[in-house]
Amino acid sequence: FIPTRDDGEVALELRHPGLVRYLIKVFEFMWARAVPLSAGAPYETAPDGITEIQHSIAKLLVEGHVDEAIARRLGMNVRTCRAHIAKLATALGSGSRAQLGFLIAQSGLLKQEPDA
């Protein structure tokens, strides 16, 4: 059931399998990108100098995702994503993309959850 008016007095029952599958995919897409309400602001710098969003980017980089895919998954434009990658590289002292992946893995950055 979904509301059809702002007052919540009328609802629409959805039964079409294609529409239900689509809504499930939209929900799962949004759920995968959600953060707990108790989590800190995504751009708040953690004690290690890396923001929560940069932790997320580091995880996706190590998984092998390209900038465009990372940006899409995190709901940002590619230029913003690349700016975060550059800041992450600076924070870890990386001079190349390959070295950045190595330094992320070596730093233990992905073993710890960012503090909220």
C-alpha positions, -999 to +999 in steps of 0.1 A: +000+000+000+012+035-008-005+068+002-021+087-026-028+119-007-008+140+018-034+135+045-029+097+044-066+090+042-064+072+008-040+044-002-033+025-034-028-013-033+000-024-056-002-060-069+015-059-103+046-082-100+067-060-123+059-028-103+065-046-070+099-059-082+108-024-093+099-009-059+120-036-042+150-028-064+146+009-056+143+001-019+174-021-019+193+006-039+185+032-013+190+009+017+225+000+005+234+037+006+217+045+038+236+054+070+223+049+105+208+080+121+234+076+149+263+078+125+282+110+123+280+134+094+296+118+063+320+148+058+330+150+095+367+142+099+375+113+121+406+112+144+427+095+116+420+126+094+398+106+070+361+114+066+334+088+067+327+093+030+364+087+023+363+055+043+334+044+020+354+055-010+385+036+002+364+004+006+350+007-029+384+015-044+399-017-028+369-037-042+380-025-077+353+000-085+361+028-110+354+065-101+321+066-120+307+035-102+319+048-068+303+082-074+270+066-085+269+043-055+275+071-031+252+096-048+278+122-058+292+135-090+324+121-104+344+153-098+335+153-061+344+116-059+378+123-075+384+152-051+377+129-021+401+103-037+428+130-040+423+140-003+425+103+007+457+099-013+472+130+003+462+118+038+479+084+032+509+099+013+501+081-020+517+091-053+496+068-076+464+049-077+481+016-073+500+028-043+468+042-028+452+008-029+482-007-013+483+020+014+446+016+022+451-021+027+483-016+047+469+011+069+442-010+084+417+017+075+391-009+063+394-030+094+380-003+117+346+012+114+346+050+113+336+065+146+302+082+148 
